Amino acid sequence: MTSTFFGLNIAASGLRAANAALNTTANNISNVNTKGYSRQTVNQEANDALRVFATYGCAGAGVDTIAIERVRDSFYDVKFRNNAQLLGNVTQKNYYNKLMEQYLDDDGTTGFSSLFNKMTASLQSVMTAAGTTESKTAYISNVRSITEYFNNVYNNLQGLQADVNAEVKLCADRISSIAQEVASLNKQINVIEMTGTVANELRDKRDVLLDDLSKMISIETKETPIIDENQPDRDTGATRFQVWVAGGYELVDTYEFRKMICVSRDADGSTGQNDIEGLYDIKWGSASFKDGDDIRELANFAMDSRIIGGELQGLLAMRDGNNSQYFHGTSTYVDEDARPVKVTVKVDDANLMDMNKCAIPETGAIHIGVQDFKYDKWEYDGYDTYTFTIDPESLVTMPTRGTTVNIGYSNEYQGIPYYLQQMNEWIRQFSSAVNDIAVDGYTSDSLEGVSMLTGSMDDNSAAQYSYEQLTTLSQNKGYYKLRGGNFAVNNVLLSNADRLATKGDLTEGESEFGNLTKLKDMFSTKKIFRGATSGEFLTKVLADVALNSSNSGTLEDTYTALDTTIQKQRLSDSGVDEDEEASNLVKFQNAYTLSSKMIQTLTEIYDRLILQTGV
């Protein structure tokens, strides 16, 4: 037989359950606009019935409030985060592609096509104005405008590379910071949940951090229960939570985390001729690493991976994107007896056999086999073999023969280095074609012609490369030393425009312009850059950047739309719906009222039973 007060216990359990449901509803309503908050519900089940040894067998014992749990579907979390890393990637590419478009765009006055047309028009003026000094000076000035255009664009793109480089570090630092926060939250969650409750709000905070992390880098998560080895059937309540990034790097393992550490390259450790100094390499270090520690113990982060994902991959694509045109070959000979040591490398990439496309730094870092070295200089045989002179200070172990050799790494995207190299290729081809004509002609007063285009030897001096240094003395490197940053007009012509070679040979009269006619024909007919004439440089390059910008813009719109759709699906499940909560408020209020009324009814019964029933 049940206790006399058994009904009161049942009613009290209903009252407690309704009260918990009302409090949970109030919490949901108050967090309706809280970012990352997951709707919570009260999990209830009927208490075990009691055997009362009566004809009806068992009596229900009320309701048991098991837990307050959040409503969350991990399926939508995975979909959201997978899309977020794709969106972060293309967003960065789209932003910087549009900036490059602006730098290269021709506004009708200062753009390449406008300046090139002015130059060719002034060349015609020299021929129609009987070669006056004034017309020659105007022509040289317009040629100089072309060189200054490339100087400005080159510097602007290098400045853009510096901005991207700084953002790479910010991204890596933020990833490390989130890893530390997640590890801290894991500990707090386990402390609470080992007591048998659910840390809903802390789990929401962790999910918000993971959402933010997925925008910066691809992530995978896994949560598994921690088993008590002595009592395997006992539920400890604790879990092991792991986060992997970039396809395999374990960023967080419960309470432990790792850092992404940016290390600035040495001044003599460059991997690209056009790269700014101080580009960051990314290392993989422990949580205990701090500034000033030995970086030689740190593992390399694979920046050439195609599954990094997120904003970090987009930034690396823009900063290092070389359209897969980088130095790579096989070491065929190591001269160990030489001091310093020399390594011979054979290449089979056609781009590496054309000095107009060469982007190897004069000194820099080289990877041979599994070792990193630095080289002081390099030589080229004019065909398929390079010889590098290894810096003795970097020679910890001897380079090995028959191993892969590379400078930098392959990044198939057309980023800032790609466009800088396209500029250099045009400059070298154009300078070679112009100078060959110029030095083959004669001035109006029958002096030998001088080269027209060259480059500054040093940004801080007026010294320039001579024609001989760029050709016969270049040791098969041709115009390799010319690039957008040092492109210039020969100082001889700047100081005396009459040194312009106008005649094709000595037999021509003073007012004849055979050499200028050759130059004009070269401008309009000779294919010097990607199958196009000199003046079509911008058309080719703008086509590349416009296509990349269009693709990244389209993808950004697509992934943004998907982000909105997935977020709506996720909110429909885990978000707070005001109408639904209003309905729940009425439902739980009624349940609370009915339980209260049950207690009131039982109170009256007990009053009659105890006080008004005679003994």
Secondary structure, DSSP 8 states (H G I E B T S, - for coil): ---TTHHHHHHHHHHHHHHHHHHHHHHHHHTTT-TT---EEEEEEE---EE-SSTT-EE---EEEEEEEE---HHHHHHHHHHHHHHHHHHHHHHHHHHHHHHH---SSSSHHHHHHHHHHHHHHHHHTTT-HHHHHHHHHHHHHHHHHHHHHHHHHHHHHHHHHHHHHHHHHHHHHHHHHHHHHHHHHHHHHTTT---HHHHHHHHHHHHHHHHHS-EEEEEEEEE-SSSTTSEEEEEEEEEEETTTEEEEETTEEEEEEEEE--TT--SSTT--TT-EEEEEEETT--TTS-GGGSEE--TT-TT--HHHHHHHHHHH-BTT--EEEEEEEEESSSSS-EEEEE---GGGG-GGG----SSEEEEETTEEEEEEEEEE-SSSEEEEEE-GGG-SS---TTSEEEES----SB-HHHHHHHHHHHHHHHHHHHHHHHHTSB-TTS-B----EEEBS-TTS--B--HHHHTTTSTT-TTTT--TTTEEE-HHHHH-GGGS--BSSTTS-TT--HHHHHHHHHHHH---BTTB-GGGHHHHHHHHHHHHHHHHHHHHHHHHHHHHHHHHHHHHHHS--HHHHHHHHHHHHHHHHHHHHHHHHHHHHHHHHHHSS--
